[in-house]
């Protein structure tokens, strides 16, 4: 059972371009979470999705950022018109159970490092 | 939202036992305590989780006193490969995992 797969591992974009980050959860997991991490900082929650539904997007910037988790295929975090401040590591995690089960274990991918030049 | 406080950094020599304590004074009755480990350029990895008393697995032990206002992650006989950032999280229903800045453990030969 492969772990959480994220691609690409590294992504370079010029200011104003779009960035698409992909996350394939572990087999059997229908809950996906996206986090952003700046250097020397902890992970900041962005969005929680469960197959075709956004459960909580309270950590996602209101503009330029969107996320989806279609019925088929990976979850996508999309950043439009990137700016230098978007440069960070973006981590995806998945879990078998939702966070209404408070002892749910989340499995993280290796992250996508976005650099905006 | 239960907040956690842990030391910013710790140093240890190889072979020693390392104890990282986390304070969570506002922990709620139903909250679990979870520790994650993060190596450079990797995503966090679940280490251990507990509710009260003591939990032990092949990687670490977690000690939780009766009042549950703190917890201690114990790593036996650390090696260089244990150098990482360790996060203490307190889980609440219907809220995302909240990561602080963690404790940066440096193991020295």
Contacts between the chains, C-beta under 8 A, distances in Angstrom:
chain1	res1	chain2	res2	distance
A	4	B	43	7.4
A	33	B	96	6.5
A	33	B	97	7.5
A	35	B	99	7.5
A	40	B	101	7.8
A	41	B	101	6.5
A	42	B	87	6.8
A	42	B	99	4.0
A	42	B	100	5.1
A	42	B	101	4.8
A	42	B	102	6.0
A	43	B	44	6.9
A	43	B	99	4.1
A	44	B	99	7.6
A	45	B	96	4.0
A	45	B	97	7.1
A	45	B	98	6.9
A	48	B	96	6.1
A	56	B	96	6.7
A	59	B	96	7.1
A	91	B	43	4.8
A	91	B	44	7.5
A	93	B	43	7.2
A	93	B	44	8.0
A	93	B	97	7.9
A	99	B	91	7.9
A	99	B	93	7.2
A	99	B	94	6.0
A	99	B	95	6.8
A	99	B	96	6.7
A	99	B	97	7.8
A	100	B	93	5.9
A	100	B	94	5.6
A	102	B	30	6.2
A	102	B	31	6.8
A	102	B	32	5.5
A	102	B	91	4.5
A	102	B	92	6.4
A	102	B	93	5.0
A	103	B	32	4.7
A	103	B	34	7.9
A	103	B	49	6.2
A	103	B	51	7.9
A	103	B	91	6.7
A	104	B	91	7.9
A	105	B	34	7.9
A	105	B	46	5.1
A	105	B	49	7.2
A	106	B	46	7.2
A	106	B	97	6.2
A	107	B	46	7.2
A	108	B	43	3.1
A	108	B	44	5.0
A	108	B	45	6.9
A	109	B	43	5.3
A	110	B	41	7.7
A	110	B	42	5.6
A	110	B	43	5.6
A	111	B	41	7.5
A	111	B	42	7.2
A	111	B	43	5.4
A	113	B	41	7.9
